[in-house]
Amino acid sequence: MVYKREELSDEKEKEVLSKLQDILGKKNVSIKEIDKLSYSKDYWPIALRWTLEGKVAALPDFVVWPESTEQVSQILVLANAEEIPVVPFGEGSGVLGGAVPVKGGIVVDMKKMGTISEINKENLTVTVQPGINGMNLERALNSKGYTMGHIPQSLYCSTLGGWLACRAAGQFSTKYGKIDDMVISLEAVLPQGEIIKSKTVPKSSTGPRIDKLLLGAEGTLGIITECTLKIWPYPEERALHSYAFSKLPHGLEAIRHILKKGVYPAVVRLYDTVETSRHFYETKKAKGKCMLILVMEGDKEVVRLEEKVAETVCTENGISCGEGPVTHWVATRFNVKETSEFTPKDVIFDTIEVSVMWDNALELYDSMIAAMSSVKGVIMASAHASHFYPQGVCFYFTFGGIPIEVTPNDFYTAVWDAAMKSCITAGGSISHHHGIGIMRSEWLHKELGESFEVLKKIKKVLDPNNIMNPGKMGL
Ligand SMILES: Cc1cc2nc3c(=O)[nH]c(=O)nc-3n(C[C@H](O)[C@H](O)[C@H](O)COP(=O)(O)OP(=O)(O)OC[C@H]3O[C@@H](n4cnc5c(N)ncnc54)[C@H](O)[C@@H]3O)c2cc1C
């Protein structure tokens, strides 16, 4: 076991098991080894490597599946009384160790709380419990003629709760926003069992939004149990376009201008030359260039106008490559074959997403590529920009390499450290949508400055026994 801790005594285990069974019924509580093992890690590459090395990251003492908000509340009251850690769990697709039960305790799997209670066509909202699988939510909306517009690459293997807890971003975010932009109201259970619920209104001016503390808290401040979110009519029209630019700055400038004109394509992805040759090698026109792909969607007339604006701006410095590259992206956008192909071969490979304002964007891109490439053993470092705002951009870096004279995990950490350091120096935010988990914990105080001390105080007040997802986010 990698994360060692004090084991519960047999007597304590029996006592807590019986209390959990009273709350949840026998079928919704497990202490089976196979269940504990299933919840021992998430999709954090370091934990995946431990598995390959025959190591277990950490084991919970109990796995539970609540079916109501009241049950979640009772679990937290019990956990507080017994001072036992609690780790909320969606589908374990987090990539930074956020759901690893490093101090054991109760893993609260939210999948049995996945009911859609209302799709309100007049208000354009959906009210839904957080354990719902992303694809199931989107399909349910599509069947009624709507979309959430939140399509992360992990759509098939993540839950709404995980998205909210990590402030996730989908591939269509330039039009629809990040998940935190979509939240209208939410219900959550705070660490000591209090149930809070915000009012479902479009906007208000009634003091700070306490419910929003739960967004991005990665389960350290409570468990989200229901949410009302914005939805959109399913797009009537979709247009696919791609352009190749000889230089990255030309592509970035084109996108900045499109957004400045008030045009928000749903998908905007600009690949540097390395990633263009990796993903679009069949497009001859893009050889040695930077590929930009755009998907505009919505009302037919609006889409026609958006296409026109994009075409005018993009052909100033770029050349049109047609629909082909976008069709290729659409067909392959959920593939993550590199991880399963390379990791067992001892090639270390990961992605790091950060955000930055426009006036620092190129400096950040150059310095992060240089920083990652400077680590001994790194073979490639590249990026694409995949989420855009009138004020700035999210870069999504990929690095790969072979450890030389160090362990794979030390190599991995060295590249991450170099990347985080250069990101902060260049004025970027260390995470745009994956969150903090364990991997970025030690960098959060540098990111937040004095606000990190305030966050620690809030945590202390809400969770005096530090039961909620301890060991994450540096809390
Ligand atoms: C192949 C792949 C592609 C990905 N693509 C994207 C992408 O496009 N965009 C993106 O943003 N992310 C992406 N991710 C990262 C990951 O999918 C997201 O972080 C996602 O939000 C995690 O959801 P989950 O349900 O699996 O949560 P988990 O991994 O189970 O949990 C993540 C964190 O949320 C907490 N949590 C879970 N449910 C609740 C709840 N109800 N209340 C409070 N806390 C809770 C957990 O304790 C943990 O800290 C990707 C991951 C993979 C493996």
PDBQT file of the ligand as one rigid body, heavy atoms in Angstrom, charges set to zero:
ROOT
HETATM    1  C1  LIG A 501      -9.912  10.112 -20.880  1.00  0.00    +0.000 C 
HETATM    2  C2  LIG A 501     -10.188  11.310 -20.036  1.00  0.00    +0.000 A 
HETATM    3  C3  LIG A 501     -10.596  12.481 -20.632  1.00  0.00    +0.000 A 
HETATM    4  C4  LIG A 501     -10.888  13.606 -19.852  1.00  0.00    +0.000 A 
HETATM    5  N1  LIG A 501     -11.360  14.722 -20.468  1.00  0.00    +0.000 NA
HETATM    6  C5  LIG A 501     -11.718  15.794 -19.720  1.00  0.00    +0.000 A 
HETATM    7  C6  LIG A 501     -12.266  16.953 -20.347  1.00  0.00    +0.000 A 
HETATM    8  O1  LIG A 501     -12.453  17.013 -21.566  1.00  0.00    +0.000 OA
HETATM    9  N2  LIG A 501     -12.589  17.994 -19.551  1.00  0.00    +0.000 N 
HETATM   10  C7  LIG A 501     -12.429  17.952 -18.196  1.00  0.00    +0.000 A 
HETATM   11  O2  LIG A 501     -12.752  18.930 -17.528  1.00  0.00    +0.000 OA
HETATM   12  N3  LIG A 501     -11.903  16.868 -17.583  1.00  0.00    +0.000 NA
HETATM   13  C8  LIG A 501     -11.560  15.793 -18.305  1.00  0.00    +0.000 A 
HETATM   14  N4  LIG A 501     -11.042  14.676 -17.694  1.00  0.00    +0.000 N 
HETATM   15  C9  LIG A 501     -10.872  14.654 -16.231  1.00  0.00    +0.000 C 
HETATM   16  C10 LIG A 501     -12.099  14.054 -15.478  1.00  0.00    +0.000 C 
HETATM   17  O3  LIG A 501     -12.942  13.360 -16.318  1.00  0.00    +0.000 OA
HETATM   18  C11 LIG A 501     -12.863  15.150 -14.845  1.00  0.00    +0.000 C 
HETATM   19  O4  LIG A 501     -12.068  15.684 -13.803  1.00  0.00    +0.000 OA
HETATM   20  C12 LIG A 501     -14.234  14.774 -14.271  1.00  0.00    +0.000 C 
HETATM   21  O5  LIG A 501     -14.816  15.966 -13.853  1.00  0.00    +0.000 OA
HETATM   22  C13 LIG A 501     -14.204  13.773 -13.128  1.00  0.00    +0.000 C 
HETATM   23  O6  LIG A 501     -15.495  13.206 -12.995  1.00  0.00    +0.000 OA
HETATM   24  P1  LIG A 501     -15.748  11.859 -12.189  1.00  0.00    +0.000 P 
HETATM   25  O7  LIG A 501     -17.220  11.710 -12.053  1.00  0.00    +0.000 OA
HETATM   26  O8  LIG A 501     -15.025  10.730 -12.793  1.00  0.00    +0.000 OA
HETATM   27  O9  LIG A 501     -15.143  12.248 -10.784  1.00  0.00    +0.000 OA
HETATM   28  P2  LIG A 501     -14.141  11.457  -9.836  1.00  0.00    +0.000 P 
HETATM   29  O10 LIG A 501     -12.850  11.233 -10.526  1.00  0.00    +0.000 OA
HETATM   30  O11 LIG A 501     -14.821  10.291  -9.247  1.00  0.00    +0.000 OA
HETATM   31  O12 LIG A 501     -13.941  12.561  -8.708  1.00  0.00    +0.000 OA
HETATM   32  C14 LIG A 501     -13.272  13.763  -8.983  1.00  0.00    +0.000 C 
HETATM   33  C15 LIG A 501     -13.319  14.654  -7.738  1.00  0.00    +0.000 C 
HETATM   34  O13 LIG A 501     -14.653  15.079  -7.513  1.00  0.00    +0.000 OA
HETATM   35  C16 LIG A 501     -15.096  14.718  -6.204  1.00  0.00    +0.000 C 
HETATM   36  N5  LIG A 501     -16.529  14.413  -6.327  1.00  0.00    +0.000 N 
HETATM   37  C17 LIG A 501     -17.131  13.514  -7.138  1.00  0.00    +0.000 A 
HETATM   38  N6  LIG A 501     -18.469  13.574  -7.004  1.00  0.00    +0.000 NA
HETATM   39  C18 LIG A 501     -18.726  14.538  -6.085  1.00  0.00    +0.000 A 
HETATM   40  C19 LIG A 501     -19.918  15.077  -5.506  1.00  0.00    +0.000 A 
HETATM   41  N7  LIG A 501     -21.131  14.642  -5.841  1.00  0.00    +0.000 N 
HETATM   42  N8  LIG A 501     -19.795  16.063  -4.585  1.00  0.00    +0.000 NA
HETATM   43  C20 LIG A 501     -18.582  16.537  -4.221  1.00  0.00    +0.000 A 
HETATM   44  N9  LIG A 501     -17.428  16.059  -4.727  1.00  0.00    +0.000 NA
HETATM   45  C21 LIG A 501     -17.498  15.081  -5.656  1.00  0.00    +0.000 A 
HETATM   46  C22 LIG A 501     -14.209  13.550  -5.814  1.00  0.00    +0.000 C 
HETATM   47  O14 LIG A 501     -14.081  13.423  -4.416  1.00  0.00    +0.000 OA
HETATM   48  C23 LIG A 501     -12.892  13.936  -6.469  1.00  0.00    +0.000 C 
HETATM   49  O15 LIG A 501     -12.187  14.836  -5.660  1.00  0.00    +0.000 OA
HETATM   50  C24 LIG A 501     -10.723  13.548 -18.449  1.00  0.00    +0.000 A 
HETATM   51  C25 LIG A 501     -10.299  12.359 -17.855  1.00  0.00    +0.000 A 
HETATM   52  C26 LIG A 501     -10.038  11.249 -18.633  1.00  0.00    +0.000 A 
HETATM   53  C27 LIG A 501      -9.601   9.991 -17.960  1.00  0.00    +0.000 C 
ENDROOT
TORSDOF 0
